[in-house]
Amino acid sequence: MTSLTRNPGMALDLDWVLGARVNTPAITRRCASLPARRSVKKDYQAAWLLKAVSLIDLTTLSGDDTADRVRRLCAKARQPIAPEVLDRLGMSGLTTGAVCVYHDMIGAAVDALQGSDIPVAAVSTGFPAGLSPWHLRLQEIRESVAAGAQEIDIVISRRHVLSGNWQALYDEMLAMREACGEAHIKAILATGELGTLENVARASLICMMAGADFIKTSTGKEAVNATLPVSLTMIRQIRDYHDRTGIYVGYKPAGGISKAKDALTYLSLMREELGLRWLQPDLFRFGASSLLGDIERQLDHYVTGGYSAAYRHALA
C-alpha cells in the first residue's frame, strides 16, 4: 500500500461550496437498492468481514470508563478474532484500525498498545456537543496529542452550518487542524443535527478545504447517526475533492452500525463510489464497537456451522 500525501487543505472556495447540490430522492433510491443488489456469500463474505474488522475504531466513550476497561479493550483490538477461527481462515496478524477513547484514558490505551501498530484516537473539542469555550477546545487537542494520541476526532460547531456561516466553520476547522500538529484529524459533522443533505455536503467540503484528514458522520450520541444517504452524500464530496485536488481524504461512518450485514453494505458503497484504495485503514474506518461482536459470530458460524452465544464475544 502506497503512502499518501496528507491533506494540506486549500483556500476557502465559496463558489464550490455554495454550488454543491444534492438530489435527495436520487440519493435515497440509490441507497435503498444497495443492500439487496450487493450481497456477498460464503468465502467472499468471510473475506469482507475480516476486512471490516481491520477498519474498526474500537471505541469506549462512557462516563464509567476505567483504565482496566480500556486495557481490556486494547487487548481485544490486538486480538479481535479468536485465534482458532483465524487459523481456520488462514489469517494471522489481524487487528482493529484503532482504539478510540476520551482524553483521560489516552495514557492507559497508549501503554496497552505498546509494540503494536494500532493508533490511539481521542475524541476532543468538547465532545460530543462541541460547546465548551473555544480556547479550551484547542487546548484539549494539544493535550491529547501530547499524551500520545495519534488521531484526534473533533466536533464542529453545528451552528455555523445551520446559519450558513461558512467562513466561521472554515476558520474553526483550520485552527483545530493546526492544533493537531502531526496527529491526524477526523472532523465529526454530527450530520443528524445539520438539517439537510445539502448542509452535509457543504460542511464536508469546508472541512476538507481546511485540512481534515477524515470526515466523520456522527459522535454516536445524536438521535440520528450514520445512514446510507448521509454516507453517499459525504463520499461523493470526497470524490469531488479528490478529482479536483488529487488529495485523498478518509471517511468514517459512526453510530448505529452494529450488524455484519450493515458493514458489508458500507464496504460495497465505498468500493463502488471511491474504489478499492479507500478500503484501507488509512482512508476508511467504522466508528463502532458492537459491530465487532456480530462479525465474530458470523465468522464463527462460517467455520463451525453454528452461531455462538453473544456473551462469548465480550469487548472488555
C-alpha positions in Angstrom: 0.0 0.0 0.0 1.5 3.3 -1.0 1.7 6.2 1.5 -0.4 9.2 0.7 0.2 12.9 0.9 -1.6 14.3 3.9 -4.4 16.7 3.0 -2.8 20.2 3.2 -6.1 21.9 2.7 -6.7 24.9 0.5 -8.1 28.4 0.4 -11.8 28.6 1.1 -13.7 28.4 -2.3 -17.2 29.5 -1.6 -18.3 29.2 -5.2 -17.5 25.5 -4.9 -19.2 25.2 -1.6 -22.4 27.0 -2.5 -22.6 25.2 -5.8 -22.9 21.9 -4.0 -26.3 20.4 -4.7 -27.8 17.1 -3.5 -30.6 15.2 -5.3 -32.2 13.7 -2.2 -34.7 11.4 -4.0 -32.0 10.0 -6.2 -29.6 9.5 -3.2 -32.4 7.7 -1.4 -33.2 5.4 -4.3 -29.6 4.5 -4.8 -29.1 3.7 -1.1 -32.4 1.7 -0.9 -31.2 -0.6 -3.8 -27.7 -1.3 -2.5 -28.3 -3.9 0.3 -30.2 -6.3 -2.0 -28.1 -5.7 -5.1 -24.7 -6.1 -3.4 -24.9 -9.4 -1.4 -21.8 -11.4 -0.8 -21.8 -15.1 0.4 -19.6 -17.8 1.8 -15.8 -17.3 1.2 -16.3 -13.8 -0.1 -18.4 -12.8 2.9 -15.8 -14.1 5.3 -13.0 -12.2 3.5 -15.0 -9.0 3.5 -15.8 -9.4 7.2 -12.2 -9.8 8.0 -11.5 -6.6 6.1 -14.2 -4.9 8.1 -12.5 -5.9 11.4 -9.3 -4.2 10.2 -11.3 -1.0 9.7 -13.0 -0.7 13.1 -12.1 2.1 15.5 -12.8 0.1 18.6 -14.4 2.6 20.9 -15.4 3.2 24.5 -16.9 6.6 25.4 -18.8 6.1 28.6 -18.8 8.0 31.8 -17.9 4.9 33.7 -14.8 4.1 31.7 -11.9 2.8 33.7 -8.2 2.2 32.9 -8.9 -1.6 33.3 -11.7 -1.4 30.8 -9.6 0.4 28.3 -6.8 -2.1 28.8 -9.2 -5.0 28.1 -10.5 -3.1 25.0 -6.9 -2.7 23.8 -6.3 -6.4 24.2 -9.4 -7.0 22.1 -8.0 -4.6 19.5 -4.8 -6.7 19.4 -6.7 -10.0 19.0 -10.2 -9.1 17.7 -11.0 -12.6 16.5 -10.3 -15.9 18.3 -7.0 -17.5 17.2 -8.7 -20.8 16.3 -11.1 -19.1 14.0 -8.3 -17.1 12.3 -6.3 -20.4 11.9 -9.3 -22.0 10.1 -9.5 -19.0 7.8 -5.7 -19.0 7.1 -5.4 -15.5 8.6 -2.9 -14.0 11.1 -1.9 -10.6 12.4 -5.4 -9.1 12.2 -6.0 -6.1 14.4 -8.6 -3.3 14.5 -7.9 0.0 12.9 -7.6 2.0 16.1 -8.8 2.4 19.7 -10.8 5.5 20.4 -11.2 6.9 24.0 -11.7 10.0 26.0 -8.7 12.2 26.8 -8.3 10.8 30.4 -8.0 7.3 29.0 -5.2 8.0 26.5 -2.4 7.0 28.8 -3.9 3.6 29.6 -4.5 3.0 25.9 -1.0 4.0 24.8 0.6 1.8 27.4 -1.7 -1.2 26.5 -0.9 -0.9 22.8 2.9 -0.5 23.0 4.6 -2.7 20.5 1.7 -2.7 18.2 0.9 -0.6 15.2 -2.6 0.3 16.5 -3.0 4.0 16.9 -4.8 5.7 19.8 -7.6 8.1 18.8 -9.1 10.6 21.2 -12.3 12.5 21.0 -11.8 16.2 21.6 -13.1 19.8 21.5 -15.9 19.4 24.0 -17.2 16.1 22.6 -20.0 15.4 21.9 -21.7 18.9 21.7 -18.6 21.0 20.9 -19.9 23.9 23.1 -17.0 24.3 25.5 -15.0 27.6 25.4 -13.0 27.9 22.2 -9.6 28.2 23.9 -10.3 25.1 25.9 -11.2 23.1 22.8 -7.9 23.9 21.2 -6.0 23.2 24.4 -7.8 19.8 24.7 -6.5 18.9 21.3 -2.9 19.9 22.2 -3.0 18.0 25.5 -4.4 14.9 23.8 -1.6 14.9 21.2 1.0 15.5 24.0 -0.5 12.5 25.9 0.1 10.2 22.9 -3.0 10.3 20.7 -2.1 9.9 17.1 -5.6 10.7 15.8 -8.0 13.4 17.1 -11.7 13.2 16.5 -13.1 16.8 16.7 -16.6 18.0 16.6 -17.6 21.1 14.5 -19.9 23.8 15.7 -23.2 22.9 14.1 -24.5 26.5 14.5 -22.0 27.6 11.8 -23.6 25.2 9.3 -27.2 25.9 10.3 -26.7 29.7 10.0 -24.6 29.4 6.8 -21.6 30.9 8.3 -19.1 29.0 6.2 -16.2 31.3 6.8 -16.5 30.7 10.6 -16.6 26.9 10.0 -13.5 27.1 7.8 -11.6 29.2 10.3 -12.6 26.9 13.2 -11.5 23.8 11.3 -8.3 25.4 10.2 -7.3 26.3 13.8 -8.2 22.8 15.0 -6.1 21.2 12.2 -3.1 23.4 13.3 -3.6 22.4 16.9 -3.3 18.7 15.9 0.2 19.1 14.5 1.3 15.7 13.2 -1.7 13.9 14.6 -4.4 13.1 12.0 -7.7 14.9 12.5 -11.2 13.4 11.9 -13.9 16.1 11.6 -17.2 14.9 13.1 -20.1 16.7 11.3 -22.9 15.4 13.6 -25.0 15.0 10.4 -28.2 14.2 12.3 -28.2 17.8 13.5 -27.4 19.6 10.3 -30.9 19.6 8.8 -30.4 18.8 5.2 -28.1 16.7 2.9 -27.1 19.9 1.2 -25.8 21.2 4.5 -23.9 17.9 5.0 -22.3 18.2 1.5 -21.2 21.8 2.1 -19.9 21.1 5.6 -17.9 18.1 4.2 -16.3 20.4 1.6 -15.4 23.1 4.1 -13.8 20.6 6.5 -11.7 19.1 3.7 -10.7 22.6 2.4 -9.5 23.4 5.9 -7.3 20.2 6.0 -9.4 17.4 7.6 -7.7 14.0 7.1 -11.1 12.3 7.6 -14.7 13.4 7.6 -16.9 11.5 10.0 -20.7 11.3 10.3 -21.5 11.4 13.9 -20.5 11.4 17.6 -22.7 8.3 18.1 -24.6 10.4 20.7 -27.1 12.1 18.4 -30.6 10.8 17.8 -29.7 10.0 14.2 -26.2 8.8 13.4 -24.7 7.2 10.3 -27.1 6.5 7.5 -26.5 5.4 3.9 -27.9 8.6 2.3 -25.6 10.7 4.5 -22.7 8.5 3.7 -23.3 8.6 0.0 -23.6 12.4 0.2 -20.3 12.7 2.1 -18.2 10.3 0.0 -19.3 12.0 -3.2 -17.8 15.2 -1.8 -14.7 13.2 -1.1 -14.6 12.0 -4.7 -15.1 15.5 -6.0 -12.4 16.9 -3.7 -10.0 14.1 -5.0 -10.9 14.8 -8.6 -10.2 18.5 -8.2 -7.1 18.4 -6.0 -5.6 14.9 -6.3 -5.8 14.6 -2.5 -7.2 11.5 -0.7 -9.5 12.2 2.3 -10.8 9.4 4.5 -14.3 8.6 5.6 -15.7 7.3 8.9 -19.4 6.4 9.4 -20.1 6.2 13.2 -23.1 5.3 15.3 -25.8 2.8 14.6 -23.6 0.3 12.6 -23.9 -2.8 14.7 -24.6 -5.7 12.3 -22.2 -7.5 10.0 -24.6 -7.2 7.1 -24.6 -3.4 7.5 -20.8 -3.3 7.4 -20.9 -5.3 4.1 -23.3 -2.7 2.7 -21.0 0.2 3.6 -18.0 -1.6 2.2 -19.9 -2.1 -1.1 -20.8 1.5 -1.2 -17.2 2.6 -0.7 -16.0 0.1 -3.3 -18.5 1.4 -5.9 -18.2 5.1 -5.3 -14.5 5.5 -4.4 -12.7 2.3 -5.4 -10.6 -0.3 -3.6 -7.9 2.2 -2.3 -10.5 3.6 0.1 -10.9 0.2 1.7 -7.7 0.6 3.7 -7.5 1.7 7.4 -5.8 5.0 6.4 -8.9 6.0 4.4 -11.9 4.2 5.9 -12.9 3.4 9.5 -16.1 2.2 11.2 -16.8 4.1 14.4 -18.3 1.1 16.2 -17.7 -1.5 18.9 -20.8 -3.7 19.0 -20.2 -4.4 15.3 -17.2 -6.5 16.2 -19.2 -8.9 18.3 -21.6 -9.6 15.4 -18.8 -10.1 12.9 -17.2 -12.6 15.3 -20.4 -14.5 15.5 -20.8 -14.6 11.7 -17.2 -15.8 11.2 -17.7 -18.4 14.0 -20.7 -19.6 12.1 -18.7 -19.7 8.8 -16.1 -22.1 10.3 -18.2 -24.2 12.6 -21.7 -24.1 11.1 -23.3 -22.8 14.3 -23.9 -19.5 15.9 -22.1 -18.9 19.2 -23.8 -17.0 22.1 -23.2 -13.2 22.1 -21.8 -13.4 25.7 -18.8 -15.3 24.3 -17.7 -12.2 22.4 -17.4 -9.5 25.1 -15.4 -6.5 24.2 -14.0 -5.6 27.6 
